[in-house]
Amino acid sequence: MRHAPLTIIALVLATSACPQDYPERLPSGNWGGQHIGLVATDTGATIEYDCARGEISGPLRLGAAGEFTWEGTHYPGHGGPVRVDEPPNAHPARYVGRASAEAMEMTLTLVDGTQAPQTFTLTRGANAGVFRCL
């Protein structure tokens, strides 16, 4: 039994080196970062950017390592007022990245290629650092 302390130390070290646990879904609530704000719910998310907005319909599921690919819609904005009869400028969007319970990195890609991909870093509970179009 002289080796028992070494075995215990090895078990403690092995369990402390286990990979991070990731939630099955993005936690609901406000997520913020530079030039972006996201409000996650059980049914999807609304997103606000500098002079644009987006939405994701459907549960915000995460993979075993926190990875995700979500489909949604992106609406580029413009300066000045929005006319009552102005049709929405909707573009299919793909949101790809990785998230934990507290932080997320997300890349927005418009499926139709009308805009270069943009990557954002968000923190749960942080304020959105968004600038309004004027």
PEJOJO-V490995 format. One line per field, one symbol per residue. ss: DSSP state (@ for helix, = for strand, . for the rest). burial: # if it has 24 or more other C-alpha atoms within 12 Angstrom, else .. A space follows every 50 residues. Layout:
# PEJOJO-V490995
ss = ???
burial = ???
This chain:
# PEJOJO-V490995
ss = ...@@@@@@@@@@@@@........=...======.======..======. .======...=.....==========.............==========. ..========.......=======....=.....
burial = ........................#########.######...####### #######..###...############.............########## ##########.........#####...#......
